[in-house]
């Protein structure tokens, strides 16, 4: 669930999360209808806190409860659930997504859409979480009930209320379902399967395959999902019925496959399947270009009709756009990943250039970044926030490129003029990073990186910011930067004893540092601190030492160091920590 540094907001989010999960457990256990107004209240609070995972869960609950107990219309409910699905994905919340799929599956079951319901339950089961309580058990029970009901329906041959006597869906409902289902899907393989399933049901056919046209390779390809094991089919785009349709753009409605010379009987011979009727049609995008082919096999109650062709054309217009969008989305996703890798490589190179200026401070930016990441983990920050602070950490000293070597590498105390000169590196950092074009996501990197020498009491530099005027990332870097500096050797001094280094952080709380960040830093376990301190050395931490170190937080170590009399295990902890700390060469 989403968490923030603010203790009040953190408590509110925790309470909302707990209440929503209680409601979810209650309704999925088939109790009486909960008060929807209360959930709407949680929904509004989650929005105000920007806890979008909780917004998604509350919307899924509102949609399900409204449909089940308050006679809300099916299609309005689906719109709510689709929005909740989008928020679950965008907030990277697997729990919200799992709940959304489960509740959507329950609604499809109540609508007697058993195939869709089972697919949604399977999708929910595929989401693996470390702690979901009895949610997986609920989903499995629901799936069993759906399968049982579906079997009974098949035995009694009782048609669903929305399916006419010829066992084929009403075209309008089929179109709405196809549009709703494929509009939110961007994974190509999943999209192909969904489209094939919807067409198979809409046309009351035995099988359906959706082929995509790969113009670069001159091939048609698809994942076969309906009636066969998952396997990729690829063949030249001018071969077979599908190839003929892809080449000519014609629609082919074949009444007897074995009398048509273009039909390839070998596939039937290999699979033992008997193809009788075929409806094959091109898929076109907005520019009316052919991007693929539908191939629908064996109409269950006779031959494919003109109405089937019309319906497939209507479905094809939505499917063509969806497939094109999915392709564009995947290309864009690949491009973004390449840009992120390029950006990360660029940042690593800049960071390395700082180390090259002065070998004695080599590794400082790397260690500051590692400490900052540990604090971010303790604060339960999301991955995007962590990535921004990571980049800022690596580049926080890039401004030292503009500092004279004679001052940067001076052994001994700096004069006031020299200190004023070296202080300029924060300003230079801001100017350098501010000139680098970055995406909106990383626009705060320059501000965070250049604020690591700001003080919580406003006496820092270069802007003299105070308290929470300093970006959260800057307050984190201030703690990490000072701690690494005083626990490392410098030209003008040796590193401090660990007890003195921790005391500087504690004494500087609410003056130099944000006390909340110092407190969080002291909650990190000793094994993680040692991992950072030894990251650039050849020192290996033994398993037994690691097991002892991970039992104690950094604040525990400090308390033990200040004891006059220690227990045996406490004394062992101090000796082991100091063994690694004192063996480090920096």
C-alpha positions, 0 to 999 in steps of 0.5 A: 500500500502507498505510504508517505513520510508524514506520520499522520498521512501514513496512519490515515492510509493504513486505516483506510487500507484496513477498512477497505480490506475488511469490506472486501472480505465481508462482501466476498464471504457473501454477507449482507450489503455494506453501506456504499456511502462509507466506501465512497467516503474512504474513496474520497480520502484516498484521492486526497492522500493520492493513495491511488492503489486504495482509490482503485480498491475502493472503486472496485468495491463500489462497482461490485456492491452497486451492481450486486445490491443496488441494481446498478446497470451492468455497463456502468459497473464495467466502466467503473471497474475498468477505471479501477483496473487502470489505476491498479496498473498505473500505481503498480499495485498487484493487490489492487489488480488482483482484487479488481480481477476477482470482483470483475470476474464475479460480476461476469459470473452473475451475468452468466458470462462464464468464459470471461469470468473464468479468464478473469479468475485465472488472471487473478490467480496468476498474480503472486503476492507474498501475503494475500490472506485467504484471497487465493482460496476465495478465487479458487472457490469462485472458479470451482463454482463457475465451472460447476455452474457452467457444466450444469448449464451445458447439461440443461442447455438453458440459454442465457437471457441475453442469447437468442434461440440460435445460441448466438449473441446479440451483435450489439452486446458482442460489440460492446463486450469486445470494445470493453475487453480489448480497450484496456489491454496492451500485451499483444499475446493477451490481446490476441487471445482475448480477441479470438475468444470474443469472436469465437463466442460472438460468431458461435464458432468452434475456433478462432485465430487472430494473425498479425502481419509482420511486414518486415519479415513478410510473415503472418504470425499468431499465438494459437490459444483456442482448442490447441496448446499455446504455440506460435504459428508463423508462415509466409504472408502469401500462403494459405487462405490467411495469406490470400486474404492478407495479400488481396484484402478479400473476405473469404466465406467458405462453405466447404473447406475441403472443396476449396483448393486454397485450403491446406489439409495438412494441418487437419491431418496433423491435429486430427481436427476437421475443418468444415466452414471458414470465415477469413477476413482482413484486419485494418487499422485507421489508415485502412492498411491490412495489419492482420487476418481473422480466421474463424472455423466451423460455425456451430449451427450451419454456415457463416452468414452475411450477418456474421461477416458484418459483425466481424467487420465491426469487431475488426475495426475495434480490434485493428485499432487495439492491435495497432495501439498495442504495437505502438505501446510496446515500441514506445515501452522499448524506446523508454527502456532504452532511453532509461538505460542510456540515461543511467549509463550517462549518470554512471559516467558523470559519477565516475568522472567525480571519482577520477578527480580525487582517488581518496574520495573514490566511491563516496557517491556510490556509498551515499546512493546505497545509504539513500536507497536503504532510507528510501526502503525504510520509508516504503517509497515507491520505485519512481521516487527511489529512482529519482533520489538514486540519480540525485545521489550519484550526481550530488557532487558533480559540481566539484568538477568546477573546484580547483584541484589544489583545494579539492585535494588539499591536506590540512584545514581549508582557509575561509576563502578556500571553504567559500570556493568549495561551497560553490560546488552545490551551486555548480551541481544545480547549474550543470544538472539544470542544463541536462534535458530530462523527462518530467519524471526526473526534473527534480534531480537537479534540485535534490542533488544541489540541496544536500548541504542545506541545513534543517535550521536554514544555515546551510548552502547554497540557497539557505533553505529551511525545514521542509522547504528542503526537498525530501531527497535533499534531507535524505542526502544530507544525512547520507553525505555527512555520515559517509564523509565522517566514516571515510578517510580524507586528506586532512583527517582519519575516519571517526570512531563509529560511536562518534559518527552516530553521535554527530547525526543524533546531535545534529537532529533538527539543526543540521538534519531532519530528525525524522530522517536520522531516526529512520537511518538508525532503524537500518540493520547493522548488516546493511550498514556494513554492506555499504561500508565494505562495498568497494573492498575485498572484505567478505562478511561471514555468514555467522557474522551476518546473522548476528549483525542483522539482528540489531538495528543501528540505534541498538549498536549505538545504545550498546556502545554507550553501555558501561557493562555489556552482555556477551552477545552485545560485546560480540556485536561490537567486536564484529562490527568494529572488525569490519569497520576498522579493516576498511582501507578508506 
